[in-house]
Structure formats: C-alpha cells, structure tokens
Amino acid sequence: MSAISGNTAGCPDERGYFGNYGGAFVPPVLEGVLRGIREAYLELRVTGEFIDELRDLYLHYIGRPSPVYFAKNLTALVGGSSIYLKREDLNHTGAHKINHCMGEALVARRMGKTRLIAETGAGQHGVALATAAAITGLPCTIYMGTVDMEKERPNVTRMRLLGAEVVPVSRGLGTLKDAVDAAFEAYMEDPEGQFYAIGSVVGPDPFPMMVRDFQTVVGLEAREQFLEMTGGLPDCLVACVGGGSNAIGLFTAFLDDPGIDIYGVEPSGRGFRPGQHAATLTLGSPGLIHGFRCYLLQDEEGEPLPVYSVASGLDYPGVGPQHSHLKDTGRVRYETVSDSEAIEAFRVLSRVEGIIPALESAHAVAFSMELARRLGPGKSVLVNLSGRGDKDLDFVVDNYGL
C-alpha cells in the first residue's frame, strides 16, 4: 500500500480547484514559489525513494498502522449501532497531524529549504512539525495565539523541548486565524528559503492537495482493517472538521462507496451567535481567506468573522476547499456539536472506554453517539479519533471540573 495514494483522481484540477473552491490567491512574489512546491511534490509523490522513506517513518517511527477499535462499552451504553474508533490518538505525538508533518518536512528537506515555519491552534500540528523538524534536522518556528497557548500549555512545552521556537501572537483574538496571519507575514520575509508547512487541508494550492494526500493513509488503513474485522465496510463515517485534515484523511478512501454515509462535525460552540461558534460549512458562504476560496464565516465586506470553539483546533473561520466542494455535491453531510456536548463526550469516552480524546475528537464522538442511537442496532459507525486529550486535561478540569 502506498503511503500517499487513494481516491484523488482529478481533484484538484491543474489550477488547484476542487469544484468552485481552492486556487492560489497570493502575491506575485509567491506564485513562482508555490509552482515550484507543486512541481516538486508531484514528482516526489511517485518517486520510490521518497515513498519508501515516508513509509519507513510511518511504520517504525510514527507507529502506523494505527488500530481500529470496537468500542463495545460505548456501544452498550448508547444502545444503538456499533461504534468503532480509528485510533489516531495512538500515533507518536498523539494525533493525526504527524502524518502530513512528516511528509511536508521530507519535501522541504529534498527541496533544500532551510527552515520550517507554521501556525498551530491546539498545538498538535506544532508538536508534530517540531518532531518532524527534529528528525529531518531542520530548524522550526511555530506561531501560536496567546489564548491557545494558555489553553494548551503542555503542547507549548513540548514544542520548545523539541527545539522549536514558539512565537506568541496576541493580535486579534489571539487564536488560530491570528496565528495564521502572523506566520504568513513571517513566511513572506523569505519564501525561497523557508517552507510554510500548513497545518490542515487549507491555504493556497498545492497545500490542500498535499496535506490531503499525506492523510489518506488513515482511510486506506481503516478500510482494510474494517473489512478484516467485520467482513464488510462501515455504514457511516464520522470525523470532526476545523480545517478538515483528519476528516478528509478518513473520507477519501470511501468517497466512491455510495452506500456509506459520511458526516463532518463542526463546532456550534456556545450557540449560533456571532463570535460564539465556528460552524463554517453550516452558516458560512463562499469567500476568500489565506490565499484560497472556500466556505467562510464573513461579514458584508468579506472579512472573516470572529470564531470560537472550546476546541482550539476547530476555531477557524474557513475550511478546506475539498470539504466546501463535498458540501455542494452533497457527498458529505456537515453537522454541528456544542461545547457542552463535546465536554460530555470527553468525559463519557474517558470513563467507559479508558480513552481520553482530544476536545476536537470529542465533537466527533458526541455526534457518533447521537447517530448510533438514531440508527439503532445492526449498523456500524466508524469515528476518526484524531487525537488524545492530554493537552486538554488542565483546561477541562479548570473550567468544567471532573
């Protein structure tokens, strides 16, 4: 099995579009840089030496394949469909982010780049990129909002211990969108020497394609594992969606299976009021952000609106262009889960299965519990458990108790 294959034919097109979304709306100075990254990546992804190096790191360093686990206690508690978890929380660094960070770092090194630069929200992308930087011998700078740094203190410590420079971003709301702005400005100072390792399936082409491809390993593994475990494919897939990398990683291998219902879960936060949620696909409209076209929570002038989620990795006003396309085609349904529902799922999975999920993943768990109840026995639901919740423990206990 290739580490970077899957059902990706014709998507995106040569201009970097997924249907009406994507593209590269960047300053002229970046046009040639991005073309160079695209050309290098398209060559590397079919190069045996590159694929072998990535596959070896997936197997011996990251710990892939991650298992699929039948959550029998959760299933019994819910009293409905069987719930299965794709355990990306068991990867080295504790989340799915290491899959694309390792790939991006290898691309950067082979292109002769001298520094990795990135943003992070919950810190999982930052930790994963700092880890990949350590392995590949590249210096690394991570931009992180001050609000997120306070919420995710353990990940800030991990990044610094791994050798990354962590730059606090206090502008705006001090969250993910502001960190992206700051990282992009720093990238513009030396786009030839630095490699901006975008943390999700967002940004200008070729990043939505490249990050998607590196994450397809999740769905390819899950498909094979589920067939071996059950003799068939799941009836439903569920994953949380902020930018959307963990979701697209699971979904891609199943998009051509019309009998499988696919659900992406966004944060409704404290309710559908301005600045109190990040339900981009639910309430947004097509617009431009950070160099690409997607569904966007925006004001009348097209400026991004403030967003919020209890999960720092989900509070982004845009979303991946492929998710925007999948919404328009109807192939994926996008639902929402509130802060309170996610916190309850965080507690429930911890107590009945002994698995502490990331708050981002808890949104998917919460929706899967409701879906399993609604569908009833005889059906199966496969959830991408995208990360573990160590990073969230202090925040949850301080704000919600045990």
N, C-alpha and C positions, 0 to 999 in steps of 0.2 A: 504493500500500500504506500503510495506517495504521501509525503508529509504535507504537500501543498496541492492537492487535487480536489476534485468534487464537481458538482453540477454548476459550472460557472460559464458555460459556453455563451458567447455573445453578450455578456453582461459584466462589465460595462462595454460600450462601444468604443471606437477608436478615439472619440473625443472625451471619454471618461464619463459618459452619461448612462445612468440606469433609468430608462424611460425618459421622463422630463427632468430628472434630478441628477446632480453631480456637477461635472465640469471642473474648470480651474479658473476662477476669477481672481487673478493675482496681479501684482505689479509686474511690468515688463521685465524687470531685472530677474524675476523668479521663473519666467516662462521657460527659458533655456535650462535652468537648473532642474525644474520638475520634469522636463522632457528627458533629461539625462538620467534621472532616477527611474523613470518609467522604462526607458530602453534597457538600463542595466538590470532592473528587476525582471523584465520579461525574458531576458537572456538567462539570468541566473536560475529562474524557477524551473527551467527544463535542462539545467546543467547537472549531470550526475554527481560531480564532486560536491556541489553546493547542497543538493538534496541529501546526499549521504551524510554530510557534516551535520545538517539540521536534524535528520532522523536519529543520528547517534546521540545528539544532545537531548532530544525528546526522550529517548529510551533510557539513557544512562545518567542523565543529569536532572532532567525535569521529573522523570518517573512515569512517563507515559507507557502504555495507555492508562488513563485514569479509569477506575472501575465504574460500572453501572450497578447500583444497589437497589434491591427491592425493599422499600420502607414499609415493612409489614406492620410495625406498631402504629405508624401514622395512618396507614390504610385502615387498620382495625378501628382506630379512633374516629376517623372520618366516616367509616361505614359505607363507602361507595366504591368507586373504581380503584384499581391497583395503582399505587404511586411509586414510580421509580426515580432515582436520583443519579444523574451523571456527575460524578464526584470530582469536579474541577478544583474543589477546595483542597484536595489531597496533592495537587501539584506542588513542586518546590516553589516557594514564595507564597503559596496559599490561594492562588486564584488562576483563572484562565489567562490573565494578562501576559504571563511568561511565554505563551505560545507565539504571539506576534512580536514581543520584545526581542526574543532570541533571533527571530528571523530578520527583524529590522537591523539589529546590531551586526549580524553577519553581512547583510547587504552593505551597510555603511563601511564596514572594515574592508570589504572587497572593492569598494569604490574609492578607497583611500581617504575617507573622511577622517577628520582629526578630533571631532567631539560629537557626542550625542547630546541632544537638547530636547526637553519635553515639558509638558504640563502634567499635573495629576490632580484628581479630585479626592477620592477616598484614600489615595496613596498606594493602591495596589499596582497601578501602572508604573508609578515612580519606583517602588521597590523592585518590580520585575525588570525595569530598564536598568536600574543601578546594578542589579545582579548580572544582567547580560553584559553590561559595560565592564564589570569586573572580570568576567570570563574572557571577553574579547580584547581586553587591555585598552579600552577607550575611556577617556575622561567623560564625565557626565554631569549635566546641570539640569535640575528639576525645579520648575516654578509651581508654587502651590499657594492657594489663597489662605490668608491668615485664619479665617473662620474654620476652614477644613483642617489646617494644621493643629488647631486646638482640639477639634473633634477626634482627629486621628493621630494623636501623639505617638503611639507605638510605631506607626509606619514612618513618621518623620525620623525617629531614632534609627530605625532600620536603614533607611536611605543613607543617612550620614555615616553609620557604621560601615556600610558597604562602599563608602568612598565618594558618594555623590555630593555635590554642592546643592543644597536646598535653598532656594531663594523665596522668601515670603512676599506675597502680593497682597497689599492692603487696599488697593483701589476698589471702587465699586462696592460690591457686596463681599469681597474677599473670598469668593468661591470659584468654581471651575471655569466659568466663562471668563472671569478676570485673569485667571492663571493662563488660559489660552492666549488672551490678548498680550500679556507680558512676554510669554515665551515666543510668540511670533515676532514681536518687536526685537527681541534679542537675536532671534534667528536671522533677521534681516541685516544685522550688523556683519554677518559673514556666512551667507548662504552657500558659498562654494566649499568652505571648509567644514562647516557644521552639518549634521544630519538631524533634521527635526523628526523624531520618532513619535508620530502622532499616536495617541493612546486609544483610539477606537476607530470604527469604520466611518470616520468623518474627515473633513478637510478637503483640499483640492485633489484632483486626480494626480498621481496614481494611488494615494493612500487608502481610500475606501476599498479599492480592489486588493491592494497588497495586504492590508490587515485582515480582510475577509479570507483571502487565500490561506494565510498562516493559521487562521482559526478554524478552517474547515476540518482539521484533524479531529475536533470534538465530535462533529456529527458523523464523520466517517467511522470513527471508533464506535460510537454509540449505536449506529445502525447494525454493525457486525455483532456487537455484544448483545444487543436486544434480541436479534434473530437467534443467536446461540442459546440465550437464556429461556426464551419463550416459544421459539419456533415461528414467530411472526414479527410484525412491526407494531410500534405503539399506535394507539388510536389518536392520541393528542400529544403535541409538544408544547412546552411552556418555558419561557425564559424572560428575565427582566430586560428592559430596554431603557438605556440612557442615551449614549451614542449608538450602542447596539452591537458591540463586537461579540459578546458571548452568545447573544441570540442568533446572529447571522452565522456564527460558527456551528451551532447546532442545526439550524434550519436548512442550510444549504444542501445537505445530503438527502433531504426528504422533500424538496420542493416539487419534484416530479411525481410524487405519490399522492394522487388526488383524494384518496381515502383517509388521509391523515389531516386532522385539523390542527392548525398552528396558531399559537397565541403569544403575542408580545405584551409584556405587562409594564406599564408606565406608572410613575408616582402621582397620585392625586393629592399627596401631602396633607395639608390641613383643610383642604376643600378647594373648590373651583373658583377661587377669587384671585385677582391679580397678585402675583408675587408669592402665592401660597401653594403652588403646585409646579410640576414640570411635565405635564401631560401634553407633550408636543404634538404627537400624532392624533390625539383626541381632540384638541382645541386649537391647534396651530393652523397656519396656512402657508402656501409656498412662498419662500423668500430666500435671501442670501445671507450667509454668515460664514466667516472664516474661510472665504475662498471657494465656497460651493453652494449649490442650490438644493434646498431640502424643505420639508415642513419646518415651520419656525413659529415660536411664540413671539409676536412682534406688535409694535404699536402702529398707528396710522401712517407714520413716516418710514416704516420698515425697519426700525431699530429694535433689537432684541429686548424683550421684557424681562424684568427680574423673575427669577425662578427659585423654587425651594423644594427640597426633599429631606427627610430625615436621613436618607442615604446619600452621602456626598458624591458617590459615583454616578448618581442619576440626575443631579440638578444642573442640567444643560438645556438651554432654550432651543437648540436644534436637534437633529437626529441624522443618522446615516442616510445617504441618498438611496441606497438599495431598500431600506425599510420604507422610505417615502414611496418608492415605486411599488413595493409589495402591498402597501396600504391601498394605493389606487387600483391595483389589479384585483384586490380582494383575496389574494392568496393567503395573507396573514391577517388575523384579526388582532386589533390592539385594544387592550382593556386597561383598567386602572385599579390600583390598590392604595389605600390611605396609609398614613403614618401608623395609626393605631392598629390597623390590620397587619401591617408588616411587623410591628413590635410583638404582637400576639403570636404570629407565626415564628418569629425568632425564639420566643420562649417555648412554644409547643415542640418544635423540632429538637431543641436542646434537651427537653425533658423526656420525650417519648422515644427518641432515637439516639440520644447522646451525641448529636451533631449540632454544633453551634454555627449557624450560617452567617455570612455577611449580611448586613442590612439590605444591600442591593438584592442579593439572592432571596432574602426573606419575602420580598414582594412576589417573586415567582412562586415560592412555597405557599404563600397565603392564597394566591389565585388558584393554584392547583388543588388545594383543599376544598375550596368552594366548587370548582369544576368537577372534582371527583364525587362530591355529594350530589350534584345536579345530574351527572351522567348515570350514577348508580353502579352496582356490581356488573362485572362482565366486560368492562372497558379498562384500558390502560392509559396512564398519563406519565410521560417522561419529562422530567424537570431538569434543566441545566442548573445545578447547584454551583454557581460560578465562582464562589469564594467562601472562605471561612471567616468567622466573626471575631477572631482575636482582637482585631483592630477596633472593633466597636464596643467591646466589653465595658470599658470605663465610661464611655458616653452613655450607654444604655443604663447602666447602674446609677450613674449620677443623675440622670434625667427621668428615668422611668422605674427605677428600683428593680429588684429581682422578681 
